[in-house]
Amino acid sequence: MELLANKIRPKKLDEIIGQQHLVGENKVLSNLVKSGKIFSMILYGKPGIGKTSIANALISELNIKSKFLNATTNNKADFDIAIEEAKMYGEMILVIDEIHRMNKDKQDILLPHIESGLIILIGLTTSNPYHKINPAIRSRCQIFELKELELDDIITGLKRALRELPDIKITDEALKYIATLSAGDFRSALNLLEVAYYSKKNHDLTIDDIKEINNKAVFFHDKDEDGHYQVLSAFQKSIRGSDVNASLHYLARLLVAGDLDSIYRRMSVIAYEDIGLANPGIGPKVMAAIEAAELVGLPEAIIPLGVVVTEMALSPKSNSAYLAINEAINDINKGLSVEIPRHIINPSPDYIYPHNYKNDYYPQEYLPTKLKDRVYYHKKDNKYEANLNKIYDEMRGIK
């Protein structure tokens, strides 16, 4: 039996749910189709928001030979076969799912054929390609980010899907509940609708029927996605406020929603904005926890993330470096990006090499003349910064 998600898969870009910044009138992908030309690209974004659908629609509208492979499950021989097929056709669109997992052997055999245009690559990934995809592949592709689907997008798509379900009757309340439960994943919404449809002989569905199948608490997304950002904001403020219990509560809400990318980004910001120089070792610890979470995936990812968030909440806090760099940027934005002192521009006979002097320090001016004596960094009262400043003063001979 063909799944509902496959039955309604778009054959044209104007059938895509959401993503109007890419497929709308006079937008980049629509214009490429109009011109009959396609280039290698990477589509990235969360699951169930249209990456595969866009790839299928492009192939259908351009009528170019194509092949779908998975970077993880297809082996090197499968990629060799794809290249030989492309040579037979003269060109071929090769869609590679989970492209961020493609190993070096597969990359090496593809690169020259992407370069020549024999292979038109469409890479699909849920991971940020700037972090996870080999630069050699990335530099040969245009990168397009897909946006999260709005609740109204999901509802529109579900209503379209109802045409493929004979005799279905479903209340607007139930349809909205399915869309809300999906948290922006249209495929998930379709799957839930299909299960609900076949679970009732008369195909008459209410919100209670949906709740019998999936009664997961709905708290993460709301119509305008304010709930998403409210939870993230509460997460950061709880860590900043050193409330370990609240920090773990909001982490749990984000984890239940499966929103690892948002957790990673926000933890990285907190480590440097709110904890900073009070505990500079926390930044590498956060990155190590993120790498461990990515390695093991959910549900085990909760373990390293829970450990590091607990430490972040309990850690001393300082935003001194964050405030300092903001002050410096404000000066630049005010037009104070003035001439650099000549003695620190290479080559200069007037430059004094500090390592030749006691404490590796020699008093000379580094700031531009108009900013002489400008102070950006103001230390906070914590052990690490106090020790840094003690060393700094001793280096300059200040007692």
FIVO-846219 format. One line per field, with one value per residue (C-alpha): x, y, z; residue number from 1. Coordinates in nm, 2 decimals. Example, Ala and Ser with C-alpha at 12.3 -4.5 7.8 and 13.67 -1.06 7.14 Angstrom:
BEGIN
u (1.23/1.37)
v (-0.45/-0.11)
w (0.78/0.71)
num (1/2)
This chain:
BEGIN
u (0.00/0.14/0.18/-0.02/0.30/0.40/0.06/0.05/0.42/0.43/0.51/0.54/0.70/0.37/0.24/0.50/0.38/0.55/0.90/0.77/1.11/1.25/0.95/0.72/0.66/0.99/1.19/1.52/1.40/1.09/1.30/1.55/1.27/1.14/1.48/1.51/1.84/1.95/2.27/2.41/2.26/2.22/1.87/1.89/1.63/1.44/1.27/0.94/0.95/0.99/1.35/1.27/0.95/1.14/1.39/1.12/0.93/1.25/1.32/0.96/0.94/1.28/1.24/1.60/1.71/1.76/1.86/1.81/2.09/2.15/2.49/2.47/2.30/2.43/2.78/3.06/2.95/2.61/2.78/2.99/2.68/2.52/2.81/2.80/2.43/2.50/2.75/2.49/2.24/2.49/2.38/2.18/2.04/2.18/1.98/2.17/1.99/2.18/2.46/2.64/2.72/2.89/3.24/3.56/3.56/3.22/3.31/3.63/3.45/3.17/3.37/3.52/3.17/3.00/3.27/3.22/2.84/2.78/2.63/2.39/2.39/2.09/2.20/1.95/2.04/1.89/2.24/2.39/2.60/2.85/2.94/2.88/2.95/3.29/3.41/3.50/3.14/3.00/3.19/3.04/2.68/2.44/2.30/1.93/1.79/1.43/1.22/1.01/0.65/0.38/0.07/-0.14/0.10/0.05/-0.33/-0.34/-0.13/-0.36/-0.67/-0.51/-0.43/-0.80/-0.87/-0.68/-0.88/-1.22/-1.52/-1.31/-1.49/-1.27/-1.34/-1.14/-1.04/-0.90/-0.72/-0.56/-0.46/-0.28/-0.10/0.00/0.13/0.35/0.57/0.63/0.69/0.44/0.54/0.47/0.13/0.04/0.14/-0.08/-0.37/-0.33/-0.31/-0.62/-0.81/-0.75/-0.81/-1.18/-1.40/-1.64/-1.34/-1.52/-1.25/-1.27/-1.00/-1.06/-0.98/-0.65/-0.57/-0.62/-0.34/-0.11/-0.17/0.18/0.16/0.15/0.36/0.63/0.49/0.19/0.04/0.31/0.58/0.61/0.61/0.93/1.12/0.96/1.10/1.44/1.43/1.33/1.61/1.87/1.74/1.72/2.09/2.19/1.99/2.17/1.84/1.95/1.60/1.44/1.73/1.67/1.29/1.32/1.60/1.35/1.08/1.32/1.44/1.09/1.02/1.33/1.48/1.85/1.97/1.81/1.95/2.30/2.29/2.15/2.39/2.68/2.56/2.51/2.85/3.02/2.76/2.65/2.93/3.23/3.54/3.40/3.44/3.61/3.64/3.27/3.28/3.49/3.27/2.96/3.11/3.21/2.86/2.71/2.95/2.86/2.48/2.52/2.72/2.47/2.15/1.82/1.73/2.08/2.17/1.98/2.27/2.56/2.33/2.18/2.53/2.66/2.34/2.36/2.72/2.63/2.35/2.58/2.87/2.98/2.86/3.03/2.92/3.23/3.38/3.04/2.99/3.35/3.32/2.98/3.14/3.42/3.17/2.96/3.27/3.33/2.97/3.01/3.28/3.57/3.75/4.05/4.41/4.61/4.94/5.22/5.46/5.23/5.19/5.44/5.71/5.81/6.14/5.97/5.78/5.91/5.90/5.75/5.89/6.24/6.14/6.06/5.72/5.70/5.57/5.67/5.46/5.36/5.04/4.82/4.50/4.45/4.54/4.18/4.09/4.39/4.31/3.97/3.86/3.63/3.69/3.57/3.64/3.37/3.42/3.50/3.81/3.92/3.90/4.06/4.35/4.37/4.38/4.64/4.87/4.79/4.89/5.20/5.31/5.28/5.46/5.15/5.13)
v (0.00/0.34/0.58/0.90/1.11/0.95/0.98/1.35/1.43/1.74/1.72/2.09/2.37/2.55/2.24/2.27/2.35/2.67/2.76/3.06/3.23/2.96/2.84/3.14/3.36/3.50/3.33/3.15/2.79/2.89/3.11/2.83/2.60/2.88/2.91/2.53/2.53/2.37/2.38/2.17/2.26/2.16/2.19/2.19/2.22/2.02/1.69/1.69/2.05/1.98/1.90/1.57/1.72/2.02/1.78/1.57/1.87/2.01/1.67/1.65/2.00/1.99/1.64/1.54/1.19/1.14/0.90/0.90/0.77/0.78/0.88/0.62/0.32/0.32/0.20/0.32/0.08/0.24/0.58/0.43/0.30/0.64/0.80/0.54/0.61/0.98/0.92/0.73/1.02/1.30/1.45/1.34/1.48/1.29/1.34/1.24/1.22/1.27/1.42/1.53/1.17/1.11/0.97/1.07/0.78/0.88/1.25/1.18/0.99/1.25/1.57/1.58/1.49/1.76/2.00/1.90/1.92/1.56/1.52/1.78/1.72/1.79/1.72/1.69/1.73/1.82/1.95/2.29/2.24/2.51/2.29/1.93/1.91/1.89/2.22/2.07/1.96/2.28/2.51/2.34/2.39/2.67/2.63/2.69/2.68/2.57/2.75/2.58/2.53/2.74/2.58/2.72/2.56/2.22/2.26/2.36/2.05/1.82/1.95/1.88/1.52/1.46/1.42/1.10/0.95/0.84/0.90/1.08/1.31/1.51/1.81/2.13/2.09/1.75/1.87/2.16/1.93/1.70/2.00/2.13/1.79/1.77/2.06/2.17/1.83/1.78/1.42/1.34/1.51/1.31/0.98/1.06/1.15/0.83/0.61/0.78/0.73/0.36/0.31/0.41/0.19/0.48/0.72/0.98/1.15/1.38/1.53/1.25/0.99/1.16/1.18/0.81/0.76/1.04/1.23/1.39/1.71/2.01/2.30/2.37/2.55/2.77/2.94/3.22/3.00/3.23/2.92/2.80/3.12/3.16/2.82/2.90/3.24/3.08/2.82/3.09/3.31/3.02/2.93/3.29/3.32/3.00/2.82/2.46/2.31/2.56/2.51/2.14/2.18/2.40/2.17/1.88/2.06/2.13/1.77/1.62/1.84/1.69/2.03/1.96/2.23/2.50/2.36/2.35/2.70/2.85/2.66/2.78/3.14/3.11/2.96/3.28/3.55/3.46/3.25/3.38/3.45/3.33/2.98/2.98/2.61/2.58/2.66/2.35/2.14/2.26/2.17/1.83/1.76/1.87/1.63/1.35/1.42/1.42/1.09/0.90/1.08/1.07/0.94/0.90/1.26/1.37/1.25/1.47/1.76/1.72/1.70/2.02/2.22/2.14/2.26/2.57/2.66/2.60/2.78/3.14/3.40/3.69/3.89/4.12/3.99/4.01/4.37/4.45/4.33/4.51/4.84/4.79/4.72/5.03/5.24/5.10/5.16/5.53/5.58/5.54/5.29/5.53/5.49/5.21/5.33/5.31/5.13/4.82/4.79/4.56/4.63/4.90/4.97/5.15/4.84/4.70/4.32/4.26/3.91/4.06/4.23/4.14/3.97/3.97/4.32/4.66/4.98/5.10/5.23/4.98/5.17/5.44/5.79/5.90/5.60/5.63/5.51/5.37/5.09/4.82/4.54/4.59/4.29/4.12/4.00/3.63/3.42/3.36/3.72/3.84/3.62/3.73/4.09/4.02/3.86/4.15/4.41/4.23/4.20/4.58/4.64/4.77/4.68)
w (0.00/-0.10/0.19/0.19/0.20/-0.13/-0.29/-0.25/-0.31/-0.52/-0.89/-0.94/-0.73/-0.69/-0.51/-0.24/0.11/0.25/0.14/-0.07/-0.03/-0.27/-0.47/-0.48/-0.79/-0.92/-0.65/-0.72/-0.78/-0.97/-1.20/-1.25/-1.37/-1.60/-1.75/-1.79/-1.60/-1.28/-1.07/-0.79/-0.46/-0.10/0.07/0.44/0.72/0.97/0.89/0.71/0.57/0.20/0.10/-0.08/-0.22/-0.37/-0.53/-0.68/-0.81/-0.97/-1.14/-1.26/-1.40/-1.57/-1.70/-1.64/-1.57/-1.20/-0.93/-0.55/-0.32/0.06/0.18/0.46/0.31/-0.04/-0.09/-0.32/-0.60/-0.61/-0.67/-0.94/-1.11/-1.09/-1.26/-1.54/-1.59/-1.60/-1.88/-2.08/-2.05/-2.08/-1.75/-1.44/-1.13/-0.83/-0.51/-0.21/0.12/0.45/0.25/0.56/0.63/0.29/0.34/0.16/-0.09/-0.22/-0.23/-0.42/-0.70/-0.73/-0.72/-1.08/-1.22/-1.03/-1.15/-1.51/-1.48/-1.56/-1.22/-1.09/-0.72/-0.50/-0.14/0.14/0.50/0.84/0.95/0.89/0.58/0.68/0.98/0.86/0.49/0.33/0.20/-0.14/-0.19/-0.04/-0.26/-0.57/-0.46/-0.39/-0.04/0.03/0.38/0.42/0.68/0.94/0.83/1.00/1.15/0.86/0.61/0.77/0.78/0.42/0.33/0.54/0.37/0.03/0.15/0.25/-0.12/-0.12/0.17/0.05/0.28/0.55/0.79/1.02/1.24/1.20/1.56/1.50/1.19/1.38/1.66/1.42/1.27/1.62/1.73/1.42/1.55/1.19/1.05/0.76/0.70/1.07/1.03/0.72/0.89/1.20/0.97/0.78/1.09/1.23/0.91/0.89/1.27/1.23/1.01/0.93/0.88/1.10/1.31/1.61/1.83/2.08/1.82/1.75/2.12/2.15/1.90/2.01/2.33/2.35/2.54/2.31/2.44/2.20/1.90/1.87/1.56/1.55/1.68/1.98/2.21/2.05/2.13/2.47/2.58/2.44/2.62/2.95/2.90/2.87/3.14/3.39/3.32/3.35/3.67/3.81/3.86/3.79/3.83/3.59/3.34/3.34/3.30/2.99/2.85/2.90/2.70/2.41/2.42/2.42/2.11/1.96/1.88/1.92/1.68/1.88/2.20/2.06/1.93/2.25/2.48/2.27/2.31/2.68/2.74/2.60/2.67/3.02/3.17/2.98/3.17/3.50/3.37/3.03/3.02/2.98/2.60/2.51/2.75/2.57/2.23/2.36/2.49/2.15/1.97/2.21/2.16/1.78/1.80/2.01/1.90/2.09/2.34/2.48/2.38/2.69/2.91/2.79/2.74/3.09/3.25/3.08/3.13/3.50/3.52/3.32/3.57/3.87/3.72/3.82/3.56/3.38/3.08/3.09/2.76/2.59/2.70/2.60/2.24/2.20/2.32/2.06/1.78/1.88/1.84/1.49/1.40/1.52/1.26/1.51/1.28/1.26/1.15/1.30/1.47/1.22/1.45/1.46/1.09/0.92/0.84/1.09/1.25/1.54/1.66/1.99/2.03/2.38/2.42/2.45/2.77/3.13/3.17/2.78/2.81/2.68/2.71/2.37/2.22/2.02/2.00/1.73/1.87/1.88/2.09/2.32/2.68/2.56/2.80/2.68/2.92/3.28/3.50/3.70/4.06/4.01/4.08/3.73/3.61/3.94/3.87/3.50/3.61/3.88/3.61/3.38/3.64/3.74/3.37/3.34/3.67/3.85/4.22)
num (1/2/3/4/5/6/7/8/9/10/11/12/13/14/15/16/17/18/19/20/21/22/23/24/25/26/27/28/29/30/31/32/33/34/35/36/37/38/39/40/41/42/43/44/45/46/47/48/49/50/51/52/53/54/55/56/57/58/59/60/61/62/63/64/65/66/67/68/69/70/71/72/73/74/75/76/77/78/79/80/81/82/83/84/85/86/87/88/89/90/91/92/93/94/95/96/97/98/99/100/101/102/103/104/105/106/107/108/109/110/111/112/113/114/115/116/117/118/119/120/121/122/123/124/125/126/127/128/129/130/131/132/133/134/135/136/137/138/139/140/141/142/143/144/145/146/147/148/149/150/151/152/153/154/155/156/157/158/159/160/161/162/163/164/165/166/167/168/169/170/171/172/173/174/175/176/177/178/179/180/181/182/183/184/185/186/187/188/189/190/191/192/193/194/195/196/197/198/199/200/201/202/203/204/205/206/207/208/209/210/211/212/213/214/215/216/217/218/219/220/221/222/223/224/225/226/227/228/229/230/231/232/233/234/235/236/237/238/239/240/241/242/243/244/245/246/247/248/249/250/251/252/253/254/255/256/257/258/259/260/261/262/263/264/265/266/267/268/269/270/271/272/273/274/275/276/277/278/279/280/281/282/283/284/285/286/287/288/289/290/291/292/293/294/295/296/297/298/299/300/301/302/303/304/305/306/307/308/309/310/311/312/313/314/315/316/317/318/319/320/321/322/323/324/325/326/327/328/329/330/331/332/333/334/335/336/337/338/339/340/341/342/343/344/345/346/347/348/349/350/351/352/353/354/355/356/357/358/359/360/361/362/363/364/365/366/367/368/369/370/371/372/373/374/375/376/377/378/379/380/381/382/383/384/385/386/387/388/389/390/391/392/393/394/395/396/397/398/399)
